[in-house]
């Protein structure tokens, strides 16, 4: 898809009219003494050259940190909804429309919830519509919404007394990551980098393979080692999975002040993803990371399109997906990131969802 140009309001830098301002003009008597005049003129010329360079490289959007993704959906029709989601919905004797209306009504009537969303979004520097989109997508296609926020606190309390452990077939997560194959991850500087490294090693060296006498399932790292009840399980208002929470714990600790999570303390991880307040912080951190990854890796600003951030919240792995987009775009023809069925709904209902805030 061809690159769409920036809006006309950005056709030229506001601070540069194309002429040297009168106060710097040597024809005006007494404006500056020659040395001062030369100093200001040099500054002006350097500024103009920098602005011009940014426009040559990729337009005003590139200078600001990425080409903004145009609003709306790339697809005219909604992409297919996965069969598992369809089957879950039928088993619950409901419909996607009914589930959408239920979560929409929760957001419309629970002002405590929307107030928390706006406050947390502000802390992470994102538009709250991205969080609303993620909540709507999760509760339309993956789980049913409760009628009010308080119900999520009650559900979280129900897990508080249980004892959990992350592991597979008698091997704890601590034992797994102590294997020499994971040694290169120790030097990583952030929780996101550490757990991404471990996930990549799992995919390359353990997934579907036999290692030291143990045969590991051909399944995702998070599904095998971090979901003791059943694969694919996510929790709470934000429907966060434990591995995602471990990846994002540094950002959440820094921005929101919550304790850092440890894979050896599964109970604390579950508390974080079940508690609505903490879960919302992890949701915001996930969205913030996706936006930053696409800017730094693919050179596009997805903060302008809630359907794209919702899609990434649904499918995960924003760094790898941003790298894949950058690789495709490096071949010549520029393409925008595309929404899936989940993000398509968010963009399609965007006006209604914004009214909830």
N, C-alpha and C positions, 0 to 999 in steps of 0.2 A: 504494500500500500504506500503511495507516495507521501513524503513528508509534507505536513500541512504548515503553511507559513504562519508566523506570529501575527497577532492582531495588529491593525493599522496604527493603534495608539503607540506601538513600540517600533514604528518604522525608523525613527531616528532618536538618538539620545536627547533627553529633555534639556540637559545642561549645555548642549552644543548646538548653536544655530547655523553653523556653517560660516560664520564671520568672527573675526577677532573682536571681543567685546570692547566698547569704546574706552573703558578705563585702562586698557592695555595698549591702546593705539598711540604710536609715537607722534602722530600729528596733533594730539591734544596737548596743549601747553601745560606743563606743571603736573602732568599725571604722575610720573615717577621719574626719578633720576635714572640715567642710563643703566647702572648696575642692577638697580631694583627692577627696572622694566625688563631687562634681559632675563632676570631670574623668574619673573612671573610668566614671561612669554614661553620660556623653556618648559615650565610646569604645564602650561596650557597645551603646548604641542604634544608633550608626552601623554597627557590625559586623552587628547584626541586620538593619538595613535593607538593607545590601549583599547579605547572604545571601538575603533575601526577594526582592530585585530579580532576582538571578540565577535563582531558581526560577521567577519569573513569566515571564522572558524565554524560558526553554526547558528548565528542569529542570536537575538536577545535571550532566548530561553536557555541556550547553552551557557551563556555567561552567568545566568542565575542559578545554574546547577543541574541542568537537564531540560530536554525538550518536553514541555507539558503535554501529557496525553490528552487528546481531545475528549470532551465530554461525550457521554452516551455509549451505546454498544457498537461494536464493529460488525456483529451479526444481526441481520434483520429478524431472524427467527431464533428462539431460544435453543441453544444446543441441548442434546439429549441428556436427560437426567439418568444417572446410573441405576441399574436394575436393583441393587441392594437398597437404595433409598426408596424406590418405588415399592418394593416388597415390604419394607418396614412400615411404610405409610398405609398400605393395604391391610397389613396385619393389625394395625391399630384402628382399623375401621374409620379412617379419616381421609382427608385429601390434602394436597399441598395448599390449596386455596384456604381451607379451614385452618391449617397450621399457621399460614402467613397471617391470617386475620387475628388469630389468638395472640401471637407475639406482637403484632402491631398494636392490639388493644392493651397489652401489658405496658408497652412503652408510652402509649397515649394517656394512660390513667395513673401510672405510678410515677409521680413527679420526683420522688426520692431517687428512683433509679436514673431518670434522665439527668437529674442534678449531679449525681455521682459521675455519670458518663462525661458530662461537660467539664467537670472539675478535673478528672483524670486525663482527659484528652488535652486539656490546656497544659498540664504538667509535662506531657510528652510531646507537645508542639504539633499536634495533629488536629484536624477538623473532626469534631465528634461524630459527624455523619459516617466516618469510616468504622467507628465502633458500632453504631446502630446497624450498619450494613452487615457486619460480621455476626451480630446477634440475630438479626432477622434471617440470614442465610442458614446459620446453624439450626435455628429452631423451626425453620420451614422444611429443611431437607434431612436433618439428622436426628433431632430429638423434639419432643413437645415442650412448649413453654409452660411454666407454672403461671398461675393467675396473678401472683404478686411477688415482689422481691423477697418478702419475708420467708416465703416458702423455700427459697434457695438457702437461706441461713439455717432453716430447720433441717434440710437435706444434708448440709455440711456437718451439722452437729451429729447426725446419725452415723457419720463415718469416724467421728473423733475418737471413739473408744476402740476401734478395730486396730489390729496390728497387721501391717503390710511389709512385704519384702520384695525388692526388685531382683529377679534372677530367672534362670531357666534350667530345668532338669537338675536341680540340686546345686547349680553353680551360681553364686551371687554375682551381682554386677561388679562388686569390688574385686572378686576373684578374676572375672573376665578381663577387666581393664588393667589388672596387674600383669597379664600375659605380656611377653616381650614384644609382640606385634604392635601393641599400643604405646610403646615407649616414646615414639616421636611426638605424641600429643602432650606430653608433660610440660614442654617448654612454651606451649601456647599461652598467650597473655590474658585472654578473656574466656569466660564460661562458654560463650557462643563458639569461639574458635576451638576450644578443647573438645566440646561434645560434637561439633561438626567433624572434627578430625577422627574421633572415635567412630562416628557413624559411617564415615567414608571407609575406614579400615574394616569395619564389619561388612560392608557391601563388597569390598574387594577380596577379603581373605577368609571370611567366615560364613557368609550367607550361602546356604545350600551346599556347604562343603563339610568334609570330615576333617577335623583338626585335633591332633593328639588323642585320637580315639573317640572323640565326641562328634556326632553328626548334628549339625545345626540346621534349623528350618530355612527354607528359601522364602524368607519373609523379612519385612522391615525390622530394623534394630528396635524401634519403639514398640512394635507389636510383640516381639519375642521376649525382650528383657524388662519392659516397663509397663506391661498391662497384665497383672496377675489374674484378672477375672476372665477376660476374653479379648482376643485381638481386635483392634480397631476402636477400643474404648477411649472415650474422652469424658471430661467431667465438668460439672458446674455451669454457671451462667455463660462463661466464655468458651466452654467445651475445649479446654486445653488438655493436651496429653502430657504425661510426666516428663518425657524427654524434651519437649519444647520448653517447659518450665525451667528445666535444668540449664538449657542453652541461654535463656533470657535472664537468669537470676542476677547476673552482675548489673545489667541495666536497671532492673526493678529495684535492686538494693540501692543503687546510686540515686535514682530519681524519686522513688517512693519511700525509701528507708526501711523496707521490709528485710528481714534476715535472709542471708544467702542460703540457698537450698543445697543439700548434700544428698547424693544418691544413696548413701548408706542410711539415711533417715527417711524412709519412704512415707512414714506418717506425716512428717512436716511437708513433704511434697504434695501429698493429697490434701492436706489442710489448705495449702496455698491455692490449689486449683479448684477447690470446692467452695471456699469462702468467697462470697460475691465481691467484696471490696478488693481483695488481693487478686482474684481472678480477672477483674477489670483492668488492674494494673498490668498484668501479664498480657492481656489482649492488646492494650495500647502499645506495650513494648514490642509485641510481634508486628503490629502494623508499622510502627516507627522503623523497625529494622528493615522491613520490606521496602519502604519508601527510600531509605538510605542506600540499600543495596542496589536498587534499580538506578538511582542517580549516579552512584560511584562506579558501578560495573557496566551498565548499559547506556548511561547518558540520557535517561528519560525520567521525567518527573511524574510518577503515578499518583501523587497526592491530589491531582486534579480529576481523578476518575475513581469514585468509590467502588465501582464494579470490578476494577482491576485489583484494588487492595482486598476486596472481599474474596475474589478468586484465589489470591495468594494465601489468604487466611485459611481457605478451604484446602488447597492442595499442598501448601508448605514448600520448603526448599527454595526460598526466594533467591539465594545467592547463585545456586546452580541454574535456575531458570533465567536470571538476569544475564549470566554468562552465556547461556545458549542464545538468547536474543541478541546479545552483542556480537556473537560469532556470525549469526545470520546476517546482521546488518552490515558487518564488515565486508561482505561480498559485493556490496554495491547498492542494491535496492533497499530502501529503508522500510521497516515494518514496525507497526505499533504492537505492544502486547495485547493479547486478546482475552476477553472474558470467557469463563465457562458458564454452565447453566446457572450456577449459584450467583456469580457476579452479574450475569445478565438480568436476573430478577431484581437485584439491588438497583441497577441503573434504570430498569423499566419502571420501578416504583419510587424513583428518587424524589420526585416532588412531594409525594405523600410522606415519605420517610423524613424529609427535611422539616416538614410541618410539625413533626413530633418533638422537635427540639425548640 
